[in-house]
Amino acid sequence: MTLQVQHQPRRFSVEEYARMGEAGIFAPGERVELIEGEILAVSPQNRKHARRIARLTSLFVRLFGDSHEIRVQLPLTLSKFSEPEPDFAIVPLQESDDAERHPAGAALVMEIADSSLSFDRNEKASVYAKASIQDYWVLNLVNKRLEIRRGPRELAGSVYGWDYANLSLLAGEQTVSPLAFPDVQISVTDLLGDA
């Protein structure tokens, strides 16, 4: 009789991931994030992506900076096994500087997607939905539109068992209001710039 061994990947916790960073396991400047226990390399930014981050940082600080922290490519500790670093997370200012962990949620999360489009639509959407992020936007630089995902729900067949119930696609001069800021109107043209 032959014994069959099943191999499963080793999942890392947020605590283990933090200790690895503190121990210098990752190279200086190496960009990684923890997604459902897997440590994944983050693609280097191209010029268009970097320019969008710089321009949108100014816009978001102006629109939301009085009441919210604008976190740019900084971690969110969403679960025991997930600590992504979204391009933007708009987090209420109530988070203390003395907190032992990164924020566990956000009023709005946005990824700027070109080469990462499939990953942002699938894996990232599933992780954010699982963490009950209510308003998740993908600024799609490939198709020049904004993809708005709302209504997180469990969904069999999605990457991590969660996805969003609603998807809206906006382009051009169409406008959107973040759920947390219903009085703020942002045009897709302003988000995309010259992308």
Secondary structure, DSSP 8 states (H G I E B T S, - for coil): -------------HHHHHHHHHTT-S-TT--EEEETTEEEE-----HHHHHHHHHHHHHHHHHHTTTEEEEES-----SSS-B---SEEEEETTS-TT-SS--S--SEEEEEESTTHHHIIIIIHHHHHHTT-SEEEEEETTTTEEEEEEEEEE-TTSTTSEEEEEEEEE-TT-EE--TT-TT--EEHHHHHTT-
